[in-house]
Amino acid sequence: MHRYERPGRTAARTFIGLLLVTILAVGCAATNSQGPGTSAPGSYQVVAIGPGDVDLITPRALAAIGRAHIVFCELRQREQLEALVRFDGKQVLAGYGVIFPYYGRDCATVPADQPSRWSMSCEQFQEKQADFQARVRGAVAAGQHVVLLSGGDPTIYGPAMWSLHALADLNPTVVPGISAFNAANATLQVRLGEVANPARLTAGAELPVRVMFRGQPMAQMPVRAVFAGYAETASKDKPYVVEAITDAKGETILVLDRAAYWLISLSHTIAHPEPELCDDDRYNTALTLQVR
């Protein structure tokens, strides 16, 4: 059993603004009897709820959630927002947040023995995607307002973006928010590009990384990176293309050797202070960037 803390209780640093935050899954649905009447046109929105602290969610996001008939969110997200948003009369369903894998792909082309990081098959993911789309389309056709909550900002490595393409005919909109990347820069009091600018990174160049946790450098921390598409050919004994270990200052260097979209990630686990309640606390962070 793992307990995930609020991201606001953690602090992490890198030269490029990495913040060690809790990754929250997304998903859940609700009907709001206090919302607008069904005679008005329905709508679908992806709504950002920020990096974790409830006081960082925007007024526009709160308004969108408040007027929604259907809200897709996880129980953890609902618990965080209950002090700010009334969920009375809403039907709550979870499990629709991270269902983007294999969207738009022909499952017949996915090798049966291909290693996968996901707990469901291509067919199962696409069944879940179809179920989600049917729920949203039915609600919008009935004049209801539907929102899907997304941690950070949905447009920055957001798992909900596939739905904007799938439901494009409904004219969906995005309510932007504060991303973990913004929160990291604020914590570090560093502007993007002050030390290293990943937007200017070219193949083979060195990318300096610094990792901090609760204000302290994290020594001996593995920092890993993969490029888009690597998972399809990766072997079990080498799941990452690049892995570097931080020094006593929490610093290391990554060399991303090709032009591609890259994912940099790390994970940290500590014992929970109340072991009778939870085994441990787990913190994760990730950053995507393009190497040109």
C-alpha positions in Angstrom: 0.0 0.0 0.0 1.4 3.4 -0.9 0.2 6.8 0.2 0.7 9.7 -2.1 1.2 13.1 -0.4 0.1 16.5 -1.7 2.7 17.8 -4.1 2.7 21.1 -2.1 4.4 19.3 0.8 7.4 18.4 -1.3 10.2 20.4 -2.9 12.6 19.3 -5.6 15.0 21.0 -7.9 16.9 20.7 -11.1 18.8 23.1 -13.2 15.9 22.8 -15.7 13.2 23.3 -13.1 12.3 19.7 -12.2 10.0 19.5 -9.1 9.6 16.3 -7.2 5.8 16.1 -7.0 3.2 13.5 -6.4 1.7 12.2 -9.7 -2.0 12.0 -9.3 -4.1 9.9 -11.6 -7.1 11.5 -13.2 -10.6 10.2 -13.6 -14.3 10.3 -12.0 -17.8 11.5 -13.2 -20.6 13.4 -11.6 -24.0 15.0 -12.1 -24.9 18.3 -10.6 -28.5 19.0 -9.9 -27.6 22.5 -9.0 -26.1 23.2 -12.4 -27.7 24.9 -15.4 -30.8 23.4 -16.9 -30.5 20.9 -19.6 -32.2 23.2 -22.2 -28.9 25.0 -22.6 -26.2 23.6 -24.9 -23.9 21.1 -23.3 -20.1 21.3 -23.2 -16.9 19.4 -22.5 -13.8 20.9 -20.9 -10.4 19.7 -19.7 -9.8 21.6 -16.5 -6.4 22.1 -14.8 -6.2 21.9 -11.1 -2.6 22.9 -10.6 0.4 21.1 -9.1 -1.3 19.9 -5.9 -1.9 22.7 -3.4 -5.6 23.7 -3.6 -4.8 27.4 -3.3 -3.0 27.2 -6.6 -6.2 26.2 -8.6 -7.5 29.1 -10.6 -10.9 30.8 -10.1 -11.8 29.9 -13.7 -11.2 26.2 -12.9 -13.3 26.4 -9.8 -16.1 28.0 -11.7 -16.0 25.3 -14.4 -16.1 22.5 -11.8 -18.9 24.3 -9.9 -21.2 24.5 -12.9 -20.5 21.1 -14.3 -23.0 18.3 -14.3 -20.3 15.7 -14.9 -16.8 15.8 -13.4 -14.2 13.2 -14.2 -11.7 13.1 -11.3 -10.0 10.7 -8.8 -11.2 10.3 -5.2 -8.0 11.9 -4.0 -8.7 15.0 -6.2 -12.2 15.2 -5.0 -11.0 15.1 -1.3 -8.6 17.9 -2.0 -11.2 20.1 -3.6 -14.2 19.5 -1.3 -13.2 22.6 0.8 -13.7 24.7 -2.4 -16.3 22.9 -4.5 -19.6 21.4 -3.5 -20.0 17.9 -4.8 -23.6 17.5 -3.5 -25.8 15.6 -5.9 -22.9 14.6 -8.2 -22.4 11.1 -9.4 -18.7 10.2 -8.8 -16.9 7.7 -11.0 -13.2 7.1 -11.1 -10.7 5.4 -13.5 -10.9 7.6 -16.6 -7.7 9.7 -16.2 -4.9 7.7 -17.7 -6.6 5.9 -20.6 -4.7 7.5 -23.4 -2.3 4.6 -24.3 -2.9 3.1 -27.7 -5.4 5.8 -28.7 -5.8 5.8 -32.5 -3.6 2.7 -32.9 -4.5 -0.5 -34.6 -4.3 -3.1 -31.9 -3.5 -5.8 -34.5 -0.1 -4.1 -35.0 0.8 -4.4 -31.3 3.0 -7.5 -30.8 1.5 -9.8 -28.2 4.9 -10.3 -26.5 5.8 -6.6 -26.5 6.9 -5.3 -23.1 4.5 -2.8 -21.7 4.4 -0.4 -18.8 0.6 -0.5 -18.7 -1.7 -2.7 -16.7 -4.2 -3.1 -19.6 -4.0 -4.3 -23.1 -4.5 -2.2 -26.2 -8.0 -3.6 -26.6 -8.9 -2.9 -23.0 -7.6 0.7 -23.2 -9.6 1.3 -26.4 -12.8 -0.1 -24.8 -12.3 2.3 -21.9 -11.7 5.2 -24.3 -15.0 4.3 -26.1 -16.8 4.1 -22.8 -15.5 7.6 -21.9 -16.5 9.1 -25.2 -20.0 7.6 -25.0 -20.5 9.0 -21.5 -19.4 12.5 -22.6 -21.3 12.5 -25.8 -24.5 11.4 -24.1 -24.2 14.0 -21.4 -23.4 16.9 -23.8 -26.3 15.8 -26.1 -28.5 16.1 -23.0 -27.3 19.7 -22.4 -25.0 18.8 -19.6 -21.6 20.4 -18.8 -18.8 17.9 -18.5 -15.3 18.5 -17.1 -12.2 16.2 -16.9 -9.8 17.3 -14.2 -6.1 17.2 -15.0 -3.2 17.8 -12.6 -0.8 20.7 -13.4 -1.6 22.1 -16.8 -3.2 19.7 -19.3 -1.1 20.8 -22.2 2.2 19.9 -20.5 2.5 16.2 -20.5 -1.2 15.9 -19.8 -2.9 12.5 -20.1 -6.2 14.1 -21.0 -5.2 15.7 -24.3 -6.2 12.7 -26.4 -9.8 13.4 -25.5 -9.7 16.8 -27.3 -8.9 15.1 -30.5 -11.4 12.3 -30.0 -14.2 14.7 -29.1 -13.2 17.5 -31.4 -16.7 17.7 -32.9 -18.0 18.8 -29.5 -15.8 21.9 -29.6 -14.0 21.1 -26.3 -12.0 23.8 -24.5 -9.1 23.8 -22.0 -9.0 25.7 -18.7 -5.2 26.2 -18.2 -3.5 26.0 -14.9 -0.2 26.2 -13.0 2.1 23.3 -14.0 4.6 21.5 -11.9 7.2 23.1 -14.1 6.0 26.6 -13.1 5.9 25.6 -9.4 9.5 24.3 -9.7 10.8 27.5 -11.1 9.0 29.4 -8.3 10.5 27.1 -5.7 14.0 27.5 -7.2 13.5 31.2 -7.8 15.0 30.6 -11.2 13.7 31.7 -14.6 13.7 29.3 -17.5 17.1 29.4 -19.2 19.0 31.0 -16.3 21.1 27.9 -15.9 20.1 25.6 -18.7 17.4 26.0 -21.4 16.1 22.6 -22.6 14.3 24.3 -25.5 17.7 24.9 -27.0 19.2 21.4 -26.5 20.7 19.7 -29.5 21.6 16.0 -29.9 24.7 15.1 -27.9 24.7 18.2 -25.8 25.1 18.0 -22.0 22.0 18.8 -19.9 22.9 19.6 -16.2 20.3 18.4 -13.7 20.0 19.2 -10.0 17.6 17.3 -7.7 16.4 18.6 -4.4 13.9 17.2 -1.9 12.5 19.2 1.0 15.2 21.8 0.5 18.1 19.3 0.5 20.2 18.0 -2.3 19.5 14.3 -3.2 22.7 12.4 -3.5 22.9 9.0 -5.2 19.6 9.6 -7.0 19.1 7.8 -10.4 17.8 10.2 -13.0 16.6 8.4 -16.1 15.6 9.3 -19.7 14.0 7.6 -22.7 13.1 9.0 -26.1 9.7 8.5 -27.7 9.3 5.1 -29.2 12.1 3.4 -27.2 9.7 1.4 -25.1 8.6 -0.5 -28.2 12.0 -2.0 -28.6 13.4 -1.8 -25.1 14.8 -4.9 -23.5 13.8 -5.8 -19.9 17.4 -5.4 -18.7 17.7 -1.9 -20.2 14.3 -0.1 -19.8 16.0 3.4 -20.0 18.3 4.9 -22.7 20.2 7.1 -20.2 20.7 6.8 -16.5 22.9 9.1 -14.4 23.5 9.2 -10.6 23.5 12.5 -8.7 26.6 13.5 -6.7 26.7 14.9 -3.1 25.3 18.2 -4.4 22.4 16.5 -6.0 23.8 17.2 -9.5 24.5 15.1 -12.6 24.7 15.4 -16.3 22.5 13.8 -18.9 23.6 13.4 -22.5 20.6 12.9 -24.8 22.2 11.6 -28.0 19.5 12.0 -30.7 16.9 14.4 -32.0 13.7 13.2 -30.5 11.1 13.8 -27.8 12.5 12.8 -24.5 11.1 11.9 -21.1 13.2 12.5 -18.0 12.0 10.9 -14.8 12.9 10.0 -11.2 11.2 8.4 -8.2 11.9 8.6 -4.5 10.3 6.4 -1.7 10.6 7.0 2.0 9.1 5.1 4.9 5.8 6.4 6.1 5.9 7.8 9.7 2.8 5.7 10.6 3.5 2.2 9.3 0.3 0.9 10.7 -1.5 3.1 8.2 0.8 3.0 5.2 3.9 1.2 4.1 5.7 4.2 2.4 5.3 7.6 0.7 6.3 7.7 -2.9 7.3 10.8 -4.9 7.7 11.1 -8.6 8.5 13.7 -11.2 8.8 13.8 -14.9 9.8 16.3 -17.6 9.3 16.1 -21.4 11.4 18.0 -23.9 12.4 18.0 -27.5 16.0 17.6 -28.6 16.6 19.1 -32.0 
